[in-house]
């Protein structure tokens, strides 16, 4: 039986966690932006239009963990929820946020996989 040989093995460990965390943060930001932009588009498609002011005011913004769609037009809530004076709620924001979950999941997945 041959004599065992001593072999020098060097192992170098590199901590790439800062780069990984930065890439993940960027991917999450892209995902939140993509979902917000898509939801904004869906809300604009369904928003009632007279002058176009309400539709044009709909926007989205993101923070570290969420994307929000909305508008600052004073009559937006009446158009969203309806009133006791005969305006029937159109639910354009609610539906944009809630009725497209599969699309939003795909946008998130694509953003994370392409990080």
C-alpha positions as CSV (number, residue, x, y, z in Angstrom):
1,X,0.0,0.0,0.0
2,X,1.5,3.4,-0.9
3,X,2.5,5.8,1.8
4,X,-0.1,8.6,2.4
5,X,1.1,12.0,1.2
6,X,0.6,15.3,3.0
7,X,-1.4,17.7,0.8
8,X,-1.5,21.4,1.5
9,X,-5.0,22.8,1.1
10,X,-5.8,26.4,1.5
11,X,-9.4,27.6,1.9
12,X,-10.2,31.2,1.6
13,X,-13.6,32.4,2.7
14,X,-15.0,35.6,1.3
15,X,-17.9,37.4,2.8
16,X,-20.1,38.6,-0.1
17,X,-23.1,39.3,2.1
18,X,-23.0,43.1,1.6
19,X,-23.2,42.7,-2.2
20,X,-25.9,40.1,-1.9
21,X,-27.9,42.3,0.4
22,X,-27.5,45.3,-1.9
23,X,-28.6,43.2,-4.9
24,X,-31.6,41.9,-2.9
25,X,-32.6,45.5,-1.8
26,X,-32.4,46.7,-5.4
27,X,-34.5,43.7,-6.6
28,X,-37.1,44.5,-4.0
29,X,-37.2,48.2,-5.0
30,X,-37.6,47.2,-8.6
31,X,-40.4,44.7,-7.7
32,X,-42.3,47.3,-5.6
33,X,-41.9,49.9,-8.4
34,X,-43.2,47.4,-11.0
35,X,-46.2,46.4,-8.9
36,X,-47.0,50.1,-8.2
37,X,-46.8,51.0,-11.8
38,X,-49.0,48.1,-12.9
39,X,-51.6,48.9,-10.2
40,X,-51.5,52.6,-11.2
41,X,-52.3,51.5,-14.8
42,X,-55.2,49.3,-13.7
43,X,-56.6,52.1,-11.5
44,X,-56.4,54.6,-14.4
45,X,-58.1,52.1,-16.8
46,X,-61.1,51.8,-14.4
47,X,-61.3,55.3,-13.0
48,X,-64.4,57.3,-14.0
49,X,-63.6,60.0,-16.6
50,X,-65.3,63.3,-17.1
51,X,-62.5,65.8,-17.5
52,X,-59.6,63.3,-17.0
53,X,-58.4,65.1,-13.9
54,X,-59.0,62.1,-11.5
55,X,-57.4,59.6,-13.9
56,X,-54.4,61.8,-14.5
57,X,-53.9,62.3,-10.7
58,X,-53.6,58.7,-9.9
59,X,-50.0,57.8,-9.1
60,X,-47.9,55.4,-7.0
61,X,-45.0,55.5,-4.6
62,X,-42.9,53.0,-2.8
63,X,-41.1,52.8,0.5
64,X,-38.9,50.0,1.8
65,X,-41.7,47.5,2.1
66,X,-44.7,48.6,0.2
67,X,-46.1,50.2,-2.9
68,X,-49.1,52.5,-2.6
69,X,-51.5,53.9,-5.3
70,X,-53.7,56.8,-4.8
71,X,-54.7,60.3,-5.7
72,X,-55.0,63.7,-4.1
73,X,-58.1,64.8,-5.9
74,X,-60.7,65.9,-3.4
75,X,-63.6,64.0,-5.0
76,X,-61.6,60.7,-5.4
77,X,-63.1,59.1,-2.3
78,X,-66.7,59.8,-3.5
79,X,-65.8,58.2,-6.8
80,X,-64.1,55.2,-5.1
81,X,-66.8,54.5,-2.4
82,X,-69.9,56.3,-3.6
83,X,-72.1,58.7,-1.7
84,X,-75.5,58.8,-0.2
85,X,-76.4,61.4,-2.9
86,X,-76.4,58.9,-5.7
87,X,-72.8,58.5,-6.8
88,X,-72.2,54.8,-7.2
89,X,-68.7,53.7,-6.1
90,X,-66.4,52.6,-8.9
91,X,-63.8,50.9,-6.6
92,X,-61.1,51.8,-9.2
93,X,-58.3,51.9,-6.5
94,X,-59.5,48.9,-4.5
95,X,-59.9,46.7,-7.6
96,X,-56.5,47.8,-9.0
97,X,-54.8,46.8,-5.8
98,X,-56.8,43.6,-5.1
99,X,-57.8,42.0,-8.4
100,X,-54.4,41.4,-10.0
101,X,-52.5,39.4,-7.4
102,X,-51.2,36.8,-10.0
103,X,-49.8,39.6,-12.1
104,X,-48.2,41.2,-9.1
105,X,-46.7,37.9,-7.9
106,X,-45.1,37.4,-11.3
107,X,-43.7,40.9,-11.3
108,X,-42.2,40.3,-7.9
109,X,-40.8,36.9,-8.9
110,X,-39.3,38.2,-12.1
111,X,-37.6,41.1,-10.2
112,X,-36.1,38.8,-7.6
113,X,-35.0,36.2,-10.1
114,X,-33.3,38.8,-12.3
115,X,-31.4,40.4,-9.3
